[in-house]
Amino acid sequence: MYTDALFYELFRVDPSALFQLLNLDLEGDYAFDSVTIKTTEKRIDGLFRRKDGKGPWIFLEVQGYRDKKLYWRLFREIATCYEQEVEEPPFIAIALFLDESYKPTRIPLACRSPSRLIVATLEDALTAIGDTPGVLNVLKPLLVEDLEEAARVAPTWVEEILGLGLPLEQERRLIEVLTYAILQKFPILTHEEVDSMLQLTPLEETRAVKELI
């Protein structure tokens, strides 16, 4: 699983996590989806739309490498998507960089209100949130540089997920995202080593199996 896919899987579990990450104040219940533009077969990985059809559309691009054409590509995807739509709601274009060094030196395009462009880095966004409990904690491994530190705090990441009181399926998916975030950050580890680091409970002792029994 590539790093950007971690984010998209997280937002499938909880679309509102994006709003918390970037401090977006938007009304309504949004759904996250990946869509394919029919005429070009171009896939847009991150698109948020309100379930009632109202509000702005949100286009997300998670960037984990240097690409000076990123903004052109993001706005091309938006334009291609709207080309096939009858309605033209305002949009929010978001470029989320996993590292400050990946940001292009200039932004060649501008948005006119009520549409807008948001440029953010993962470290700044997570730092602004602090230690507030939530699903975004699964992204914390991406900011840890030392493997020993990761091993020390990894069990608390699992505890934070289980402490959210989410449905069992959401807990499972979030722990999977957390696992792959650690593997992405420390590729020298095996899946079994990460399971041991997280101190995951054996299957027969998990809450899910206990409830089934």
Residue pairs with C-beta under 8 A, 6 or more apart in sequence:
1 9
1 180
1 183
1 184
2 64
2 184
3 62
3 64
3 98
3 142
3 184
4 45
4 62
4 63
4 64
6 138
6 139
6 142
6 177
6 180
6 181
6 184
7 46
7 60
7 62
7 96
7 139
8 32
8 34
8 45
8 46
8 62
9 173
9 176
9 177
10 17
10 135
10 136
10 138
10 139
10 174
10 177
11 17
11 18
11 32
11 46
11 48
11 60
12 32
12 173
13 135
13 170
13 173
13 174
13 177
14 135
14 170
15 30
15 31
15 32
15 48
16 30
17 134
17 135
17 136
18 24
18 32
18 48
18 58
18 60
18 94
19 25
19 26
19 30
20 129
20 132
20 134
20 136
21 96
21 120
21 125
21 126
21 129
21 136
22 94
22 96
22 118
22 120
22 125
23 128
24 92
24 118
26 55
26 56
27 55
28 50
28 51
28 52
28 54
28 55
29 50
29 51
29 52
30 48
30 49
30 50
30 51
30 55
30 58
31 48
31 49
31 50
31 51
32 46
32 47
32 48
33 47
33 48
33 49
34 43
34 44
34 45
34 46
34 47
35 43
35 44
35 47
35 81
36 42
36 43
36 44
37 43
37 44
37 77
37 80
37 81
37 84
38 84
39 80
39 83
39 84
40 80
42 77
42 80
44 59
44 77
44 81
45 60
45 61
45 62
46 58
46 59
46 60
46 61
46 62
46 94
47 57
47 58
47 59
47 60
47 81
48 57
48 58
48 60
49 55
49 57
49 58
54 89
55 89
56 89
56 90
56 91
56 92
56 114
56 115
57 89
57 90
57 91
57 92
58 91
58 92
58 94
59 74
59 77
59 78
59 81
59 91
59 92
59 93
59 94
60 94
60 96
61 70
61 73
61 74
61 93
61 94
61 95
61 96
62 96
62 98
63 70
63 95
63 96
63 97
63 98
63 102
64 98
64 99
64 102
65 102
66 101
66 102
66 104
67 73
67 102
67 104
68 104
68 105
70 95
70 104
71 95
71 104
71 107
71 108
71 109
71 117
72 108
72 109
74 93
74 95
75 93
75 109
78 91
78 93
82 88
82 91
90 114
90 115
91 115
92 115
92 116
92 117
92 118
93 111
93 115
93 116
93 117
93 118
94 117
94 118
94 119
94 120
95 103
95 117
95 118
95 119
95 120
96 120
96 121
96 122
96 125
97 103
97 119
97 120
97 121
97 122
98 121
98 122
98 142
99 121
99 122
99 123
100 121
100 123
103 119
103 121
107 117
107 119
109 117
110 117
111 117
122 139
122 142
122 143
123 143
126 136
126 139
126 140
126 143
129 136
133 160
133 163
133 164
134 164
135 161
135 164
135 166
135 174
137 157
137 160
137 161
137 178
138 157
138 161
138 174
138 177
138 178
138 181
139 181
140 153
140 157
140 181
141 150
141 154
141 157
141 178
141 181
141 182
141 184
141 185
141 186
142 181
142 184
142 185
144 150
144 153
144 185
147 186
147 189
150 182
150 185
150 186
150 197
151 197
154 182
154 197
154 198
154 199
155 197
155 198
155 199
157 178
157 198
158 175
158 178
158 198
158 199
158 200
161 171
161 174
161 175
161 178
162 171
162 207
164 171
166 174
168 207
168 208
168 211
172 208
175 198
175 200
178 198
179 191
179 194
179 195
179 198
182 189
182 194
182 197
182 198
183 189
183 191
183 194
189 197
203 209
